[in-house]
């Protein structure tokens, strides 16, 4: 099959978060399995622009990628408006429409990678014009908790733009049961396929603790807690900082690392016990994931956290909020689900930090869970089955 993926950005646009990792990993795995994948995106990298060729095909690890220049006129006109300055924007790209009309003609199926942005809108309507089936992913964006942020604007846009697309799509993809319910809560009857995100199982990383010590000063035997993701109110970093403040005196060697782009403009200051290294990628990120004793994500709402999957695959125990919609980690003995209230989080954190053997056992269970149920080989087989059905 020839498959068209469309999203806000494509690697190396990692400042846009997990969806970029998801889209590129799925595309590359599909190519390895003998399919052709064309990816269309803007040149956005959150608050930056990628230095990439514009409007021409680029081979990125076997995937034919087309980058187009994004335009955000409202941000330029009203830079003093907090909402506009903090939003990734609509990702409007006028050159993308004509290119999609050309590209869609030669593909079998179009898979849009998230709502509320121009690339998904333009790709879906190009597919409708040319009679191509659309597979539609929401990536957790329709969770009730997320719709409370800029709620009126989002609900109006859903009613006017997203619902008509969803109703004409061949299939919707839900990452979790919670996503399935959120689709149905919108009154959309389109068939839904339950397909979670996947993860690459990394090789073991001997010496990671020493490299993290050399880079960040964290002692190899210190208890290390990790948050990895966008620093945004919806992710609950403030709750994690509060919880850590309640346990740090009991564990003088414990260190909290909060790694990721500061998307919401908080003023952050690192100390010897709380580190804010900013965006981490590549080998540095892999070492941090392998070195951490406990990964924490007290999110208000998640689609299906890529960072959590990466932590599990890296043999790191996890502590998640119920809104992460990942009860499987607790059933597998790979982590704990705890309310995002700081006292509750601190109580669980104390128990886990006091029992390093339990943390190691959780980490081993997490790697088994990732390998058996969430490897990209397993997930893309399910995607291929879905694409084959909608094409037929």
C-alpha positions in Angstrom: 0.0 0.0 0.0 0.9 3.6 -0.4 -0.1 5.5 2.7 -0.2 9.3 3.3 0.5 10.6 6.9 -0.3 14.2 7.7 0.6 16.1 10.9 1.8 19.3 12.3 5.5 18.4 12.0 7.9 15.6 11.3 11.2 14.7 12.8 13.4 16.3 13.8 10.6 18.5 15.2 10.8 16.9 18.6 9.9 20.1 20.4 6.3 19.4 19.3 6.3 16.4 21.6 5.3 12.7 21.4 3.1 12.9 18.2 6.3 13.5 16.2 8.0 10.4 17.6 4.8 8.4 17.0 4.3 9.5 13.4 7.9 9.0 12.2 8.3 5.6 14.0 5.1 4.2 12.6 6.0 5.5 9.1 9.5 3.9 9.2 8.2 0.6 10.5 5.6 0.5 7.7 8.3 1.1 5.2 10.4 -1.7 6.6 7.4 -4.0 6.2 7.3 -3.2 2.5 4.8 -0.3 2.2 5.3 3.2 0.9 4.7 6.1 3.2 4.5 9.8 2.2 4.5 12.2 5.1 3.3 15.8 4.8 3.9 18.4 7.6 4.8 21.9 8.3 8.4 23.0 9.1 7.3 23.9 12.6 9.3 22.8 15.7 7.1 24.4 18.4 8.5 28.0 18.8 11.2 27.3 16.1 11.2 26.4 12.4 13.2 23.5 11.1 16.0 24.2 8.6 14.7 21.8 5.9 14.0 21.9 2.2 10.5 23.3 1.6 8.0 22.0 -0.9 10.1 19.2 -2.3 10.3 15.5 -1.3 13.0 14.6 1.3 14.0 11.1 2.1 14.0 10.8 5.9 15.0 7.3 6.9 13.1 5.7 4.0 10.0 7.9 4.3 9.2 10.5 1.6 8.6 13.7 3.6 7.2 17.0 2.3 7.8 20.0 4.6 5.8 23.2 4.0 6.3 26.6 5.5 3.7 27.4 8.2 2.2 30.9 8.7 0.8 32.3 11.9 -0.4 35.8 11.1 -2.4 36.2 14.3 0.7 35.5 16.4 2.6 38.2 14.5 -0.2 40.7 14.8 -1.0 40.0 18.4 2.2 38.8 20.1 1.2 40.2 23.4 -1.9 37.9 23.7 -0.8 35.1 26.1 -3.0 32.4 24.5 -1.5 33.1 21.0 2.1 33.3 22.2 1.8 29.9 24.0 -0.1 28.0 21.4 1.6 26.0 18.7 -0.9 27.7 16.4 -3.2 26.5 13.5 -0.2 25.6 11.4 -1.7 27.3 8.3 0.3 26.5 5.2 -1.2 27.8 1.9 1.3 25.9 -0.3 0.2 22.6 1.3 -3.3 22.5 -0.3 -2.2 22.2 -3.9 0.5 19.7 -3.0 -1.9 17.5 -1.1 -4.2 17.5 -4.2 -1.3 16.1 -6.2 -0.1 13.6 -3.6 -3.5 12.3 -2.5 -4.2 11.1 -6.1 -1.5 8.4 -5.9 -2.1 7.0 -2.4 -4.4 4.3 -1.1 -5.3 5.8 2.3 -4.8 9.1 4.2 -4.2 9.0 7.9 -4.5 12.4 9.7 -2.6 12.7 13.0 -4.5 15.1 15.1 -7.4 17.7 15.1 -7.4 21.5 15.4 -4.7 22.1 12.8 -4.7 23.1 9.1 -2.7 20.1 7.8 -5.3 17.6 9.0 -8.2 19.7 7.7 -6.5 20.1 4.3 -5.6 16.4 3.9 -9.0 15.1 4.9 -10.7 17.3 2.3 -8.2 16.5 -0.4 -9.0 12.8 0.3 -12.7 13.4 0.1 -12.3 15.2 -3.2 -10.4 12.3 -4.7 -12.4 9.5 -3.1 -9.7 8.2 -0.8 -10.5 6.7 2.6 -9.5 8.8 5.6 -8.3 7.3 8.9 -8.6 9.9 11.7 -6.6 10.0 15.0 -7.4 12.5 17.8 -4.3 11.8 20.1 -6.3 12.5 23.3 -7.4 15.9 22.2 -11.1 15.2 22.9 -10.8 14.2 26.5 -13.2 16.3 28.6 -10.3 17.6 30.7 -8.5 18.9 27.6 -11.6 20.5 26.2 -11.7 22.7 29.3 -8.6 24.5 28.0 -10.0 27.2 25.6 -13.2 25.1 25.7 -15.6 27.4 23.8 -13.2 27.8 20.9 -12.5 24.1 20.7 -16.2 23.0 20.9 -17.2 25.5 18.1 -14.3 24.2 15.9 -15.3 20.6 16.6 -18.9 21.2 15.6 -18.0 23.2 12.5 -14.9 21.4 11.2 -13.9 18.2 13.0 -17.3 16.4 13.3 -18.1 16.6 9.6 -14.6 15.1 8.9 -15.1 12.4 11.4 -18.5 11.5 10.0 -17.1 11.1 6.5 -13.9 9.2 7.6 -13.6 5.5 6.9 -12.4 4.8 10.5 -11.4 6.6 13.7 -8.4 5.4 15.7 -8.8 5.3 19.5 -5.6 4.8 21.6 -7.5 3.9 24.8 -11.0 3.0 26.0 -11.2 6.6 27.2 -10.6 7.9 23.7 -13.3 5.5 22.4 -15.7 7.0 24.8 -14.7 10.6 23.9 -15.4 9.9 20.2 -18.9 8.6 21.0 -19.6 11.5 23.4 -19.3 13.8 20.4 -22.2 11.9 18.7 -20.0 10.3 15.9 -21.0 6.9 14.8 -18.0 6.2 12.5 -16.4 2.8 13.1 -13.6 3.0 15.7 -10.4 0.8 15.8 -8.6 0.4 19.1 -4.9 0.7 18.3 -2.5 2.2 20.9 0.8 3.9 20.3 3.9 1.9 19.9 7.5 2.1 21.1 11.0 1.0 19.9 12.5 -1.4 22.4 16.0 0.2 23.1 19.1 -1.8 23.6 20.5 -1.9 27.2 22.7 1.1 28.0 25.6 0.1 30.3 27.3 3.1 31.7 24.2 5.3 31.6 24.5 6.3 35.2 28.1 7.4 34.8 27.3 9.4 31.7 24.3 11.1 33.4 26.6 11.9 36.4 29.2 13.4 34.1 26.6 15.5 32.3 24.2 16.5 35.1 26.0 15.8 38.3 23.5 13.2 39.5 25.4 10.6 41.6 25.2 7.1 40.2 23.7 5.7 43.4 21.2 8.6 43.9 17.5 8.0 43.7 16.4 9.7 40.4 12.8 10.7 39.6 12.1 11.8 36.1 9.4 13.8 34.3 9.8 13.9 30.5 7.5 15.9 28.3 6.2 19.3 27.5 6.1 21.7 30.5 2.5 22.6 30.2 -0.2 23.0 32.9 -2.0 19.9 31.6 1.0 17.7 32.4 0.9 18.4 36.1 4.5 19.4 36.7 3.4 21.7 39.5 1.8 18.8 41.3 5.0 16.7 40.9 7.2 19.5 42.3 4.9 19.8 45.3 4.9 16.0 45.9 8.7 15.9 45.7 9.0 18.8 48.2 7.2 16.6 50.7 9.6 13.6 50.4 13.0 15.1 49.7 14.0 15.5 53.3 13.3 11.8 54.0 15.6 10.9 51.0 18.5 13.2 51.0 20.0 11.6 47.9 16.9 11.9 45.8 16.9 14.1 42.7 14.0 15.2 40.5 14.7 15.9 36.8 12.0 17.8 34.9 13.1 17.5 31.2 11.3 19.0 28.2 10.5 22.3 26.4 9.1 25.0 28.6 5.9 25.5 26.6 4.0 27.6 29.1 6.6 30.2 30.0 7.2 29.3 33.7 10.3 30.7 35.3 12.4 27.7 36.2 15.6 27.6 38.2 17.6 24.4 38.7 19.0 23.4 42.1 21.1 20.5 43.3 17.9 18.5 43.9 15.6 19.7 41.1 17.0 19.9 37.6 15.4 21.6 34.5 17.7 20.6 31.6 15.2 21.6 28.9 14.7 19.5 25.8 16.7 16.3 25.7 17.0 14.1 22.7 19.1 11.2 21.2 21.6 9.4 23.3 21.3 11.9 26.2 17.5 11.2 26.4 18.1 7.4 26.2 20.7 7.5 29.0 18.3 9.6 31.2 15.4 7.1 30.7 17.7 4.2 31.4 19.2 5.8 34.5 16.0 7.0 36.2 14.5 4.9 39.0 11.0 6.3 38.7 9.2 8.0 35.9 6.2 10.3 36.9 3.4 11.7 34.8 0.6 13.4 36.9 -1.2 14.6 33.8 -4.7 16.0 33.7 -5.4 14.2 30.4 -3.3 12.0 28.0 -4.0 10.3 24.7 -1.4 7.5 25.2 1.8 8.9 26.5 4.9 8.2 24.3 7.2 9.2 27.2 5.5 6.6 29.4 6.0 3.9 26.8 9.7 4.9 26.4 10.1 4.7 30.2 8.6 1.2 30.3 10.7 0.1 27.4 13.8 1.4 29.2 13.0 -0.7 32.3 12.0 2.3 34.4 9.1 2.0 36.9 6.3 4.5 36.3 3.9 6.4 38.5 0.9 7.8 36.6 -2.3 9.7 37.2 -5.6 8.0 36.3 -6.0 10.5 33.5 -3.1 8.8 31.7 -5.6 6.0 30.8 -3.0 3.3 31.2 -4.3 0.8 33.9 -2.3 -2.0 32.2 0.9 -0.8 33.9 -0.6 -1.6 37.4 -2.0 -4.9 36.3 1.4 -5.9 34.8 3.2 -4.9 38.0 5.1 -2.2 36.1 3.9 0.9 37.9 1.4 2.6 40.2 -1.7 4.6 39.3 -2.2 7.4 41.9 -4.4 10.5 42.2 -2.6 13.6 41.1 -3.1 15.2 44.5 0.4 16.0 46.0 -0.2 14.2 49.3 -1.3 11.0 47.6 1.6 11.2 45.2 4.1 11.8 48.0 2.9 8.8 49.9 3.4 6.5 47.0 6.7 8.1 46.2 7.9 7.4 49.7 7.0 3.7 49.5 8.7 3.3 46.1 11.9 5.2 46.9 12.3 3.2 50.1 12.2 -0.1 48.1 14.7 -0.1 45.3 14.3 -3.8 44.7 10.6 -3.2 44.0 11.5 -0.4 41.6 13.8 -2.7 39.7 11.2 -5.4 39.5 8.7 -2.9 38.2 11.1 -1.8 35.6 11.7 -5.4 34.4 7.9 -5.9 34.2 7.5 -2.7 32.2 10.1 -3.8 29.6 8.2 -7.1 29.2 4.9 -5.3 28.8 6.3 -2.9 26.2 7.9 -5.8 24.2 4.9 -8.0 24.2 2.1 -5.5 23.6 3.5 -2.2 22.4 6.4 -2.8 20.0 6.0 -1.0 16.7 6.1 -4.4 14.9 2.9 -5.4 16.8 1.2 -2.0 16.4 1.9 -1.5 12.7 0.5 -5.0 11.9 -2.8 -3.7 13.4 -2.5 -0.5 11.4 -1.9 -2.5 8.2 -5.0 -4.6 8.9 -7.1 -1.4 9.4 -5.7 0.3 6.3 -6.4 -2.9 4.2 -10.0 -3.0 5.4 -10.8 0.7 4.7 -9.1 0.4 1.2 -11.2 -2.7 0.4 
